[in-house]
Amino acid sequence: MKKGRRSFLVDSMKNNKIISKSKYLAGLQCLKYLWFLFNRRESIPEPDAATQYIFDQGHLVGEYAKKLFPCGIDVEHKGGFEKGLRMSAQLLTKRKPLFEAGFLAGGIYARADILNPAGSDEWDIIEVKSSTGVKDINVEDVAFQRYCYEKAGLKIRKCYLTYINREYVRNGDINPERLFATSDITEEAAEFSSGIRERIEKMFAVISSSDCPDIKIGRHCSKPYVCPLKDECWSFLPGNNVFDLYGAKNKAAELFGNGITLIKDIPEGYSLSFKQKIQLECEKTLKPRIDRKAIFSFLSKLVYPLYFLDFETFSEAIPCYDGTRPYQRIPFQFSLHVLDSMNGTGKHYPFLAEGRGDPRGDLLSSLKDKLGSRGSIIVYCESFEKGVLNELAESFSQYSKWVNSIIPRIVDLYEPFGKFYYYNSSQKGSASVKSVLPAITGISYDGLDISNGMNASISYLYITRSTGSSKTIAAPEEINKIRRSLEDYCKLDTESLIYILRKLKKLTS
């Protein structure tokens, strides 16, 4: 180790600056974020509800993984950092699976999800993830753990990643042996260990500096995870910058690296896709792009009456009902608007499941009663609604014939915007309904208590069961308020489709 690097490490140890595996992974993604974690932690935003939900899912998955080792021992860490270290070292002599055993060596610290004895004096690292496969970031995680444990004097034989088996179907109590799949990643971890000492030394140098490193924005801000500092780091960018180019993340990084910030400043002759050229044209002319012929052709496919449909769903790592798989979409709510004519008043049929049980049977029954035998069923991004309906047909065979009969009636309102028949620069390269609605109608989701699908899912789970680490039971008045907010949100989802369709109709008149 070079003398300068060693001094950084020593200084960090004196200042209790310890690099854990989570901080190591943060440093791999962005050294600026790592610096903030040690020097300006108070400036990092708290996790939002969606992020916290993901954390809670991971914790629950970890608890189920422990059931794979019934004789395992939980290492107690509540008594403080030093106590956890002492207990971890003491429990090694028992030669039993250890959960969350923590070791500190040379300023780095790691806690294995499961440390499993192998042979007379070796150990296997088993990292548990709520994902459904092996990712590079998981291997980086395990490589760091292995480096730390070997530095602390442990002999590591094998490294494994245990993750969710997406094909598992619940039938009664959860069967951990079938819920999880495990891959041997020993060789991959060894490959990722190359240069790990130098990376750690560089991280100690960064966190020991009084100056925040100057890291330019780029794809790393969202890969492998969206950085909590992204909003702050990207706040200087004006609207319709090159990162708003449709489907062009690498191209955007290249342009930005060459000093081009705005789409309108992209030089003539630069290689752009058809849709990106439309963005550039709209930026230069300050006018929307309207392909009236294509829009008219799309509208001509509609058959009255029109049914505007939207589902709200939740998905969980641990399947909650018999016959369901991990991360299967469980619909708990729908909004259905019916129009007999384009400018008719129409009728609204909402559904929001009651109670704590499986909502799918009642939802299917209610939806079948409302959908007639003829007329276009208009959705936005048909793969979602079709996917939900097909999964329902698979689980409820008595409805499969009916579901198969309505699938061909589905019309995707995403088409005119995904194919850029219409594009307004205020969409900033997005064809999502939440970008299209204000661009074409001036209406938005602003002001709603619940304004996106993820928060709708979390809110529903909150009022129907305890989720993750939360043991709070909502009061009746809070439940009623959340239910009203859920209904308002889902209702606007289908009203939005009506507003958008009517606007498209006017554009062709």
C-alpha positions in Angstrom: 0.0 0.0 0.0 1.3 3.4 -0.9 2.2 5.7 2.0 -0.3 8.4 1.0 -3.1 5.9 0.7 -2.2 4.3 4.1 -2.4 7.7 5.8 -5.9 8.3 4.5 -6.9 4.9 5.9 -5.4 5.5 9.3 -7.0 9.0 9.5 -10.4 7.5 8.6 -10.1 4.9 11.3 -9.3 7.5 13.9 -12.3 9.5 12.8 -14.5 6.4 12.9 -15.0 6.5 9.2 -15.7 2.9 8.3 -16.7 1.7 4.9 -19.5 -0.8 5.1 -20.6 -2.9 2.1 -23.6 -0.5 1.4 -21.2 2.5 1.4 -18.8 0.6 -0.8 -21.5 -0.1 -3.3 -22.5 3.6 -3.1 -18.9 4.5 -3.9 -18.8 2.2 -6.9 -21.8 4.1 -8.3 -20.7 7.6 -7.4 -17.9 8.9 -5.3 -19.8 12.2 -4.7 -22.7 10.2 -3.1 -20.1 8.4 -1.0 -18.6 11.7 0.2 -22.1 13.0 1.1 -22.8 9.8 3.2 -19.8 10.6 5.4 -19.6 14.4 5.3 -23.0 15.8 4.6 -25.4 13.0 5.5 -28.1 15.5 6.6 -28.3 16.7 3.0 -29.4 13.3 1.7 -33.1 13.0 1.3 -34.9 10.4 3.4 -36.2 7.4 1.4 -39.6 8.0 -0.2 -42.5 5.6 0.4 -41.7 3.5 -2.7 -38.1 3.1 -1.7 -39.0 2.2 1.9 -41.5 -0.4 0.6 -38.6 -2.0 -1.4 -36.5 -2.0 1.8 -39.3 -3.6 3.7 -39.8 -6.3 1.1 -36.1 -7.1 1.3 -36.2 -7.4 5.0 -39.2 -9.8 4.8 -37.4 -11.9 2.2 -34.4 -12.1 4.5 -36.5 -13.4 7.3 -37.9 -16.2 5.2 -34.4 -17.1 4.0 -33.4 -17.8 7.6 -36.0 -20.6 7.6 -33.7 -22.5 5.2 -31.3 -22.9 8.2 -33.5 -23.8 11.2 -30.5 -24.3 13.5 -29.1 -20.9 12.6 -28.3 -18.2 15.1 -29.2 -14.5 14.9 -26.3 -12.3 15.9 -27.5 -9.6 18.3 -26.5 -6.1 17.2 -28.9 -4.0 19.4 -26.3 -3.6 22.1 -24.1 -1.5 19.9 -21.5 -1.9 17.2 -18.7 -3.3 19.4 -21.1 -5.9 21.0 -22.1 -7.1 17.6 -18.5 -7.6 16.6 -17.7 -9.5 19.8 -20.8 -11.8 19.5 -20.0 -12.5 15.9 -16.4 -13.6 16.7 -17.6 -15.7 19.7 -20.3 -17.5 17.8 -17.9 -18.7 15.1 -16.8 -21.4 17.5 -20.3 -22.9 17.5 -20.0 -23.9 13.8 -23.6 -23.1 13.1 -25.2 -20.9 10.4 -24.9 -17.3 11.6 -27.4 -14.6 10.5 -25.9 -11.1 10.2 -22.5 -11.9 11.6 -20.4 -8.7 11.4 -16.7 -8.3 11.0 -14.4 -5.3 10.9 -11.0 -5.4 9.3 -8.8 -2.5 8.2 -11.5 0.1 8.2 -14.1 -2.0 6.3 -17.1 -3.7 7.7 -19.5 -6.3 6.4 -22.4 -8.3 7.8 -23.3 -11.5 5.9 -26.9 -12.4 5.5 -25.9 -16.0 6.2 -22.5 -17.3 7.1 -22.7 -21.1 6.8 -20.0 -23.4 8.2 -18.3 -25.6 5.6 -15.9 -28.4 6.6 -14.0 -28.1 9.8 -12.8 -24.5 9.5 -14.2 -22.8 6.4 -17.3 -20.8 5.8 -19.7 -20.1 2.9 -21.1 -16.6 2.3 -24.8 -16.7 1.3 -26.2 -13.3 0.3 -30.0 -13.1 0.1 -31.7 -10.8 -2.4 -35.4 -10.0 -3.2 -34.6 -10.0 -6.9 -35.3 -12.9 -9.2 -31.8 -13.5 -10.6 -28.1 -12.6 -10.2 -27.0 -9.0 -11.0 -23.5 -7.6 -11.2 -24.2 -5.3 -8.2 -25.0 -8.5 -6.2 -21.7 -10.0 -7.1 -19.9 -6.7 -6.2 -21.7 -6.9 -2.8 -20.5 -10.5 -2.1 -17.0 -9.8 -3.4 -16.7 -7.0 -0.8 -17.9 -9.3 1.9 -15.5 -12.0 1.0 -12.6 -9.5 1.0 -13.6 -8.2 4.4 -14.1 -11.6 6.0 -10.8 -12.9 4.7 -9.0 -9.8 5.9 -10.6 -10.5 9.3 -9.1 -14.0 9.3 -12.0 -16.2 8.1 -11.5 -18.9 5.5 -14.1 -18.5 2.8 -14.8 -21.6 0.7 -17.8 -20.6 -1.5 -20.0 -17.6 -2.3 -23.7 -18.0 -3.0 -26.5 -15.7 -4.0 -30.0 -16.8 -2.9 -32.9 -15.0 -4.6 -36.6 -15.4 -5.4 -37.7 -18.2 -7.6 -40.3 -16.5 -9.7 -41.9 -19.8 -10.8 -42.9 -20.7 -7.2 -46.6 -21.0 -6.7 -47.9 -20.7 -3.2 -50.1 -23.5 -1.8 -50.7 -23.1 1.9 -47.8 -21.9 4.1 -44.8 -20.6 2.3 -42.2 -23.3 1.5 -38.8 -21.6 1.7 -37.1 -24.5 -0.1 -39.2 -23.8 -3.2 -39.5 -20.0 -2.7 -35.8 -19.5 -3.2 -33.2 -20.4 -5.8 -29.5 -20.3 -5.2 -26.5 -19.8 -7.5 -22.9 -20.4 -6.9 -21.1 -17.1 -7.7 -17.7 -18.0 -6.2 -15.9 -17.5 -9.5 -17.7 -14.3 -10.4 -17.0 -12.9 -6.9 -13.3 -13.7 -7.4 -13.3 -11.8 -10.8 -15.0 -8.8 -9.2 -12.4 -8.8 -6.4 -9.7 -7.8 -8.8 -8.6 -4.3 -7.9 -10.9 -4.1 -4.8 -8.1 -3.0 -2.5 -7.3 -0.1 -4.7 -10.9 0.9 -5.0 -11.3 0.9 -1.2 -8.2 3.0 -0.7 -9.5 5.5 -3.2 -12.8 5.7 -1.3 -11.0 6.3 2.0 -9.1 9.1 0.2 -12.4 10.6 -1.0 -14.2 10.5 2.3 -11.2 11.9 4.2 -11.1 15.0 2.0 -12.8 18.2 2.9 -13.6 18.8 -0.7 -16.5 17.0 -2.4 -15.4 15.3 -5.6 -16.5 16.9 -8.8 -18.5 14.1 -10.5 -20.3 14.9 -13.7 -23.9 13.6 -14.2 -24.5 10.6 -16.4 -26.1 7.2 -16.7 -24.5 6.2 -13.4 -26.9 8.5 -11.6 -29.7 5.9 -12.2 -27.7 2.7 -12.5 -27.9 0.3 -10.8 -30.2 2.4 -8.6 -31.5 6.0 -8.8 -29.2 8.0 -6.6 -30.8 10.0 -3.8 -28.8 13.0 -4.9 -30.0 12.9 -8.5 -32.6 15.6 -8.2 -30.0 18.0 -6.7 -27.2 17.1 -9.1 -29.5 17.4 -12.1 -31.4 20.5 -11.0 -29.2 22.8 -13.2 -30.5 21.2 -16.4 -33.1 23.2 -18.3 -36.2 21.6 -19.8 -35.9 19.6 -23.0 -32.2 18.9 -22.4 -30.4 16.1 -24.3 -31.3 13.6 -21.5 -34.9 14.0 -22.5 -34.2 12.5 -25.9 -36.5 9.5 -26.5 -34.7 6.2 -25.8 -31.2 7.7 -26.1 -29.3 7.4 -22.8 -25.9 6.7 -24.3 -26.4 9.3 -27.0 -27.5 11.8 -24.4 -24.4 11.2 -22.4 -22.2 11.6 -25.5 -23.9 14.9 -26.4 -23.6 16.3 -22.9 -20.0 15.2 -22.7 -19.4 17.2 -25.9 -20.9 20.4 -24.4 -24.4 20.1 -25.9 -27.1 20.6 -23.2 -30.3 21.4 -25.1 -32.0 19.3 -27.7 -32.4 22.4 -30.0 -28.6 22.8 -30.1 -28.0 19.4 -31.5 -25.9 20.0 -34.6 -27.3 19.3 -38.1 -26.3 15.9 -39.4 -26.0 14.3 -35.9 -27.4 10.8 -36.0 -30.9 10.8 -34.6 -33.8 8.3 -34.8 -37.1 9.2 -36.4 -38.7 10.1 -33.0 -35.6 12.1 -31.9 -35.8 14.1 -35.1 -39.4 15.0 -34.3 -38.3 16.2 -30.9 -35.6 18.3 -32.5 -38.1 19.8 -35.0 -40.6 20.6 -32.3 -37.9 22.3 -30.2 -36.8 24.5 -33.2 -40.3 25.4 -34.4 -42.0 25.6 -31.0 -45.0 23.8 -32.5 -46.4 20.3 -31.7 -46.1 17.6 -34.3 -49.6 16.4 -35.5 -49.9 13.6 -38.0 -53.7 14.0 -38.6 -53.9 11.1 -41.1 -52.4 8.6 -38.7 -54.5 9.9 -35.8 -57.7 9.6 -38.0 -56.7 6.1 -38.9 -56.3 5.2 -35.3 -59.7 6.7 -34.3 -61.4 4.9 -37.1 -60.7 1.6 -35.3 -62.9 2.5 -32.4 -66.3 0.7 -31.9 -69.0 2.2 -29.7 -69.8 2.1 -26.9 -66.3 3.0 -25.6 -65.1 1.4 -22.3 -62.2 3.3 -20.7 -60.4 0.9 -18.3 -57.6 1.1 -15.8 -56.4 -1.3 -13.1 -54.5 -0.6 -9.9 -52.4 -3.5 -8.7 -49.8 -4.5 -6.1 -47.1 -7.1 -6.2 -45.0 -8.6 -3.5 -41.9 -10.7 -3.3 -43.7 -13.2 -0.9 -46.9 -14.3 -2.6 -49.8 -13.5 -0.4 -52.6 -15.8 -1.7 -52.7 -19.4 -2.7 -52.2 -19.9 -6.4 -50.1 -16.8 -6.8 -46.4 -16.3 -7.7 -43.8 -13.9 -6.4 -44.2 -10.4 -7.9 -47.5 -11.4 -9.6 -49.7 -8.4 -10.2 -52.7 -8.5 -7.9 -55.5 -6.1 -9.1 -57.4 -4.6 -6.3 -59.1 -1.7 -8.0 -60.4 -0.6 -11.4 -62.0 2.5 -12.9 -64.4 2.1 -15.8 -65.9 4.9 -17.8 -68.5 4.1 -20.6 -69.3 6.5 -23.4 -72.1 5.9 -26.0 -70.8 8.8 -28.1 -67.6 10.8 -28.2 -69.2 13.8 -26.5 -71.7 11.9 -24.4 -72.0 12.3 -20.6 -71.0 8.7 -19.9 -71.2 6.6 -16.8 -68.5 5.8 -14.3 -68.2 2.4 -12.6 -65.5 2.2 -9.8 -64.4 -0.8 -7.9 -62.1 -0.8 -4.8 -61.8 -4.1 -2.9 -63.0 -4.3 0.7 -61.3 -6.2 3.5 -58.0 -8.1 3.8 -58.8 -11.1 1.5 -57.9 -11.9 -2.1 -59.6 -9.1 -4.1 -59.4 -10.7 -7.5 -62.7 -12.8 -7.5 -64.9 -9.8 -6.6 -63.0 -7.6 -9.0 -63.6 -10.0 -11.9 -67.2 -10.5 -11.1 -67.8 -6.7 -11.0 -65.9 -6.1 -14.2 -67.7 -8.8 -16.1 -71.1 -7.2 -15.1 -70.0 -3.8 -16.4 -68.3 -4.7 -19.7 -70.8 -5.3 -22.4 -70.4 -7.8 -25.3 -69.5 -5.1 -27.9 -67.4 -2.0 -28.0 -63.8 -1.0 -27.8 -62.0 -1.2 -24.4 -59.6 1.7 -24.3 -56.5 1.4 -22.1 -53.1 3.1 -22.0 -50.1 0.7 -22.5 -52.1 -2.4 -23.3 -49.4 -4.9 -22.2 -50.2 -4.0 -18.6 -54.0 -4.5 -18.8 -53.7 -7.6 -21.0 -51.1 -9.1 -18.7 -53.4 -8.6 -15.7 -56.4 -10.0 -17.5 -54.4 -13.1 -18.7 -53.1 -13.7 -15.2 -56.7 -13.5 -13.8 -57.9 -16.0 -16.4 -55.1 -18.3 -15.4 -56.0 -18.2 -11.8 -59.8 -18.2 -12.3 -60.5 -20.7 -15.0 -64.3 -20.0 -14.9 -63.5 -16.6 -16.4 -61.0 -17.7 -19.0 -63.4 -17.9 -21.9 -64.8 -14.4 -21.1 -61.3 -12.9 -20.7 -60.3 -14.4 -24.1 -63.4 -12.8 -25.6 -62.6 -9.3 -24.5 -58.8 -9.2 -25.1 -59.3 -8.6 -28.9 -61.5 -5.6 -28.1 -58.7 -3.7 -26.3 -57.4 -0.6 -28.1 -54.2 1.0 -26.8 -54.4 4.8 -26.6 -50.7 4.8 -26.1 -50.2 4.2 -29.9 -50.7 7.8 -31.2 -48.1 9.0 -28.6 -45.7 6.1 -28.5 -45.5 6.3 -32.3 -45.3 10.1 -32.2 -48.4 10.8 -34.3 -48.7 13.6 -31.8 -45.8 15.1 -29.9 -45.5 18.3 -27.9 -42.2 19.4 -26.6 -43.7 19.8 -23.1 -43.8 16.0 -22.9 -39.9 16.1 -22.7 -39.6 12.9 -24.7 -42.1 10.9 -22.6 -45.2 9.2 -23.9 -46.6 8.4 -20.5 -50.2 9.4 -19.8 -49.0 11.8 -17.0 -46.8 13.6 -19.6 -49.3 13.5 -22.5 -52.4 14.6 -20.4 -51.1 18.1 -19.5 -49.4 18.5 -22.9 -52.5 18.0 -24.9 -55.3 19.1 -22.5 -53.7 21.3 -19.8 -55.0 19.0 -17.1 -52.6 17.3 -14.7 -52.6 15.0 -11.6 -51.4 17.9 -9.4 -53.3 18.3 -6.2 -54.2 14.6 -5.7 -53.2 13.0 -2.4 -52.3 9.9 -4.4 -50.8 10.7 -7.8 -49.0 7.5 -9.1 -49.5 3.8 -9.2 -46.8 2.8 -6.7 -48.2 5.1 -4.0 -51.7 3.7 -4.7 -50.4 0.2 -4.2 -48.6 1.1 -0.9 -51.7 3.0 0.3 -53.9 0.0 -0.3 -51.6 -2.4 1.4 -51.3 0.0 4.4 -55.1 0.1 5.0 -55.5 -3.7 4.5 -52.6 -5.1 6.4 -49.4 -4.3 8.2 -46.6 -3.9 5.7 -42.9 -4.5 6.3 -41.6 -2.9 9.5 -44.8 -1.0 10.0 -47.1 -2.3 12.7 -49.5 0.6 12.6 -53.1 -0.1 12.1 -54.9 2.7 10.4 -57.9 4.3 12.2 -61.3 4.1 10.4 -61.3 7.8 9.5 -57.8 7.4 7.9 -58.9 4.3 6.0 -61.9 6.2 4.6 -59.7 9.1 3.6 -57.2 6.9 1.8 -60.0 5.0 0.1 -61.4 8.3 -1.2 -58.0 9.3 -2.4 -57.6 5.9 -4.2 -60.9 6.3 -5.9 -60.1 9.9 -7.0 -56.7 8.8 -8.5 -58.0 5.8 -10.4 -61.1 7.8 -11.6 -58.8 10.4 -13.1 -56.8 7.7 -14.9 -59.8 6.8 -17.0 -61.1 10.3 -17.2 -57.7 11.3 -18.6 -58.2 8.8 -21.5 -61.5 10.5 -22.3 -60.0 13.9 -22.3 -57.1 12.8 -24.5 -59.3 11.0 -27.0 -61.6 13.9 -27.4 -58.6 16.2 -28.0 -57.4 13.8 -30.7 -60.8 13.8 -32.3 -60.8 17.6 -32.4 -57.4 17.6 -34.1 -58.8 15.6 -37.0 -62.0 17.7 -37.4 
